[in-house]
């Protein structure tokens, strides 16, 4: 029938660096044991559950109610499903330079302390810093009235060069898969979306989307239990 190829790519996410005087910077607690021999240090962070991160920052007194209210109105955050306790529902780390070599460190165990996390050397090519290293990140979530611990696997790609300053870390979640197949001379893309690629809502089930690359039409999402999934899987297996 058709031909099918696949890879492990997914949408690129970014660990952002926020200026110290911004409200967003206060959403993420400071990291402990930042290496003292690092220069040009930029702390980088990204949500897993943005609503929980903002709500717990407000409960800590690090974020004004007006900001929380704006987020609720803009993003539809349900604070009743959040806990006032600060939990590690984000990915954190830093970028820094040591003896003219750039490194990054991720808080892999999610304890807010970098003492057991090893620096990863970045390779500089034509003004861009590259990595390619995979990490397993431990995080927390609040679900069914309980704080739960989970983990996810990511791959760090590179560091963004913002007008000569390195301050943002690009990565991919490796719990997604994207496939490409051709049927009747038409190319299709199949994306199995990880729970973090849908508004950072880890509570949602994994979803499958199918896109017609000729006309740009996407059908889905299909979820576990949908009859359409089994038709799609059988179709792909027969190619």
N, C-alpha and C positions, 0 to 999 in steps of 0.2 A: 504494500500500500504506500504509505508515505515514509519519509525518513525522519529520524528523531535524534536530536542531540541535546545534551543538558549540561548545565554547569551549576556551581554553588553560589552564584552571585545574587545579590538582592539590592534594594535601594541603599544608597550611601547615607549614613547618619553622621552627625558631627558632635564631638565633645567640645562645647563652646567655652571660651574664656570671657569673663565679664569684668569690667572695670570695678575697682573696689568701692566706688561711690554709688554704684547702681543698686536698685532694689533686687534685681535678679541675682546679684552676687551673694546676697544675704540668704537666699533660698537654700544654699548648700553649706552645711557646717564646715569649719576649717579642718584640714587634714593635720594629723600629728606626725612628728618625726620626718619632716621634709629635709632632705640631705643638705647640710650646711655648706658643702663644697659646690653646690649648684648655683650658677649665675643665671640671670635673665629668666627667672622662674615665672611661669604662667600656670595658674590652676585651671583645670578644664573639667567640665561637668556636663551631664545630660540626664534628663528625666527618664524614668521608666513609667512612673505614674505621675503625670504633671500635677493633677489635682491634689494628690496626697502630699507632694513636695511643698506646694504653695500653702496648703491648709496647715501643715505642721509648722512651717516657718511663721505663719501668723500666730499660732498658739504659743510658739516660743517667744514671741514678741519681736521677731526679726523682720516682720512685714506688716505694713499698715492694713487696716480693714478695707480701706478704699481700694487698695490693689487687689485684695482677695475678692471683693465685690465685683470689680471689673472682669476678673478672670472667670468668675461664676457666670456672669452675663455673656461673655464672649465665647467661652468654651463649654458652658453647660456643666460645670463641675458639681457633683453631688456630694456635699460635705458630710451628709449623713452616712455615706459609705466609707468615710475616712476615719482614721484614729488620730486623736490629738498628740499621741506619742510620736516622737521623731524616729522613723525607721529608714533603713537604707534602701529606698526605692528609687535609686539613681545609680549612675556610674560616675566615678570620680577619679581624678589623677592629676598629673602635672607634666609640663614640658620644661626642660631646663638644660643648661649648657655647663659642661665640665671640661676644662682645658681645651677649649675650642671644638669640642665634640658635643653634639646634641643628643639628648636622651629623653625618654618619657617613662613615667611610672604610673601604673594603674593600681587602684585599691582593689585587688582581686578578691580578697576575702571579705570585703565590705565592712570592715571594723573601724574605718576612719583613721587607721594608723598604718603608715608606710614602712614601718620597721622591718616587716617580713616580706615586703614586695621589692622585687629586684628591678633596677633600672634596665631599660632596653635601649641599646644603641641604635640611632637612626643613621641611615645612609643618605648622604647628600649628593644629589645629581641635578645639575643645571638649576640650582636655586631651590630645589624641592627636597624635602626630607621624606624618605621612604622607610617602611617597616616590613609589613607582610607577616608579622607574628600573630599567632592565635592565642587567645586568653579565655579562661573560664571565669566568669564573673559571678560572685555570690551576691544576692540581693534579698531584700525582704518585701513582703506585700501584705496588705490587710484585706482579708477575704473571709466571708462567713463569720465575721465578728472576731477573727483571730489573726494574730501576726504570724505569718508563715515565712519560711526560708526556702529559697529556690536558687537556681543558677541558670546561666545562659552562656553560650559560646559566641565570641566575637573575633573578628580579624581586623587588626589595625592596619590601615592602608598607608596614609601619609599625613603630613602636617601642612596645613594651608599657609601660604606665604601672603600675609596681608601687608602690602607696601613695605616689604623687607623685614617684617616682624612675624615670627612664628608664634601663633596663639590659638590655633584650633586643630583638633585631631580628628581625622576622618576614619570611619570604621564601618564594618558590615556585620549584621547579625548573621550567623551561620546556621540558624535554625530555619532558614528559608531556602527554597529551591526554585530555580527558574529553568524551564525547558522550552526548546524551540523545535517545532515540527512543521513539515510541509505536507499539505493534503490538497489534491486537485490543483496544483500549481499556486496555492495560496499559503503563505507563511502564517503560523499561529504561535503565540507565546502562552505558556502555561505557568502561572505563578502560584506556588504554595506559600502563602503569606504567614510569617511568624506572628505571634501574638503581639509583638511590639511594633509592628508596622501598620497598625490600624489605630491611629490616634494615641499611641503608646498605651493601649488598653490591654494589659495582660490578662484581664478577666474574659476577654472574648476568645472564642474558639478559633483555631487555625482555619484559614479560608483559602479556597482555590478560585482563581480567576482565569478566564481564557480570553485572549485578545486576538482579534483578526487584524494582522499587521497591514493588510491591504486597505481596509476601510476605517481602521482605528476603533471599531466597535468592540467593547469588552462586555462579556457576559459573566454573571456571578454576583455575589460570592456563593460558592457551594460549600456547605459545611458537613461535618461528620453526620452520617445518617441520611444525607440527601441521596436519592436514587440516581441523580445525575452524575454523582461522583463515580459510582461503579461503572456506569456507561463510559465515562471518560477514561477511567483506568483500563478497562478492557480494550478500548480503542487504541490507547497508547501501547499496550502490551502486544497488540497484533501487528503493529507497524514494523 
